[in-house]
């Protein structure tokens, strides 16, 4: 004789990415250097909270001179100078974050 069994199974699918990542820094941060920083200087550390713990994408939208790069970790990103600055100038950077 063959024994048959049955199982009622309900599967719930949830969106595991239901929380947008957030910057913990103020929306507008001004950094003033009274000297020309050297290459590979960490200009600023951007704190991030990501409740979903997924990989983050972060980019600088308007780096006119290609002077900066972002190095990311789970809870922060470092803004690093990658091109020499020999003149006084003001950079207004817009940084976008998503997952």
C-alpha positions as CSV (number, residue, x, y, z in Angstrom):
1,X,0.0,0.0,0.0
2,X,1.2,3.5,-0.8
3,X,1.0,6.1,2.0
4,X,0.1,9.6,0.8
5,X,0.3,12.7,2.8
6,X,-0.6,16.2,2.1
7,X,0.6,19.6,3.4
8,X,-1.1,22.9,3.2
9,X,1.7,25.4,2.7
10,X,1.3,29.2,2.6
11,X,4.3,31.3,1.5
12,X,4.5,34.9,2.4
13,X,6.8,37.1,0.3
14,X,7.9,40.4,1.8
15,X,9.9,43.2,0.3
16,X,13.2,42.9,2.1
17,X,14.1,46.3,0.8
18,X,11.4,48.4,2.4
19,X,13.5,51.0,4.0
20,X,15.4,53.6,2.1
21,X,18.9,54.3,3.2
22,X,19.4,57.6,5.0
23,X,22.2,60.1,5.6
24,X,22.8,60.8,9.3
25,X,24.7,64.0,8.5
26,X,23.0,67.3,8.2
27,X,21.6,67.9,4.7
28,X,24.0,70.8,4.1
29,X,27.5,70.4,5.4
30,X,30.2,73.0,4.8
31,X,33.8,72.0,5.0
32,X,36.4,74.8,5.2
33,X,40.1,74.1,4.6
34,X,42.7,76.8,5.4
35,X,45.3,75.0,3.4
36,X,45.4,72.9,0.2
37,X,44.8,69.3,1.3
38,X,47.1,66.6,0.0
39,X,46.1,63.8,-2.3
40,X,44.1,60.9,-0.7
41,X,43.0,63.1,2.2
42,X,39.7,62.0,3.7
43,X,37.8,65.3,3.3
44,X,34.6,64.2,5.0
45,X,33.0,61.1,6.5
46,X,29.3,60.7,5.6
47,X,27.4,58.6,8.1
48,X,24.7,56.3,6.6
49,X,22.0,54.1,8.1
50,X,20.7,51.2,6.0
51,X,18.0,49.2,7.9
52,X,17.8,46.6,5.2
53,X,21.5,45.9,5.3
54,X,21.7,45.6,1.5
55,X,24.5,46.9,-0.7
56,X,24.4,50.6,-1.1
57,X,25.0,52.6,-4.2
58,X,26.4,56.1,-3.6
59,X,27.7,58.6,-6.2
60,X,28.7,62.2,-6.6
61,X,26.4,63.7,-9.2
62,X,28.3,66.9,-10.0
63,X,32.0,66.5,-9.5
64,X,33.0,69.0,-12.1
65,X,36.7,68.6,-11.8
66,X,36.7,64.9,-11.0
67,X,38.6,65.7,-7.8
68,X,36.8,63.3,-5.4
69,X,35.9,59.7,-4.9
70,X,33.7,57.9,-2.4
71,X,35.0,54.9,-0.5
72,X,32.1,53.1,1.1
73,X,31.6,50.8,4.1
74,X,28.4,49.4,5.6
75,X,27.6,52.5,7.7
76,X,29.6,55.3,6.2
77,X,31.2,56.7,3.1
78,X,34.5,58.7,3.0
79,X,34.8,61.6,0.6
80,X,38.5,61.4,-0.6
81,X,40.5,64.0,-2.6
82,X,42.0,62.3,-5.7
83,X,43.2,65.3,-7.6
84,X,45.5,68.1,-6.5
85,X,44.0,71.5,-5.7
86,X,46.4,74.4,-6.2
87,X,43.9,77.3,-6.4
88,X,41.2,78.6,-4.1
89,X,37.9,77.2,-5.1
90,X,34.5,76.2,-3.8
91,X,33.0,72.8,-4.7
92,X,29.3,72.2,-4.1
93,X,28.8,68.5,-4.3
94,X,25.5,66.6,-4.5
95,X,25.7,63.0,-3.3
96,X,23.0,60.5,-4.1
97,X,22.4,57.3,-2.1
98,X,20.2,54.3,-2.9
99,X,20.0,50.6,-2.6
